[in-house]
Amino acid sequence: MARRPDGGGEDAGGLGERERDLLAVERRSWPGPGAKERAVRERLGLSPTRYYQLLNALLDDPRALAHDPVTVNRLRRVRDEKRGKR
């Protein structure tokens, strides 16, 4: 397994551990307000703002689409809908 400068290992598709973890958080269903943000802080060690910055960039990465097309396409649709309302 190749190692990246940030310490995350890459999978066969080139997606690092951190990127896979971001997509895993988005795949889950969250019980109530604040639960997802709490999990992001505890499990990933990121502020919610940084988490969403990384996630937004990840949505444009073809490796993310190859790794989890259902989640990435869903998030792209949501993002596009929000942009259209602005």
Buried (B, 14 or more C-beta within 10 A) or exposed (E): EEEEEEEBEBBEBBBBBBBBBBBEBBEEEEEEEEEBBEBBEEEBEBEEEEBBEBBEEBBEBEBBBEBBEEBBEEBBEEBEEEEEEE
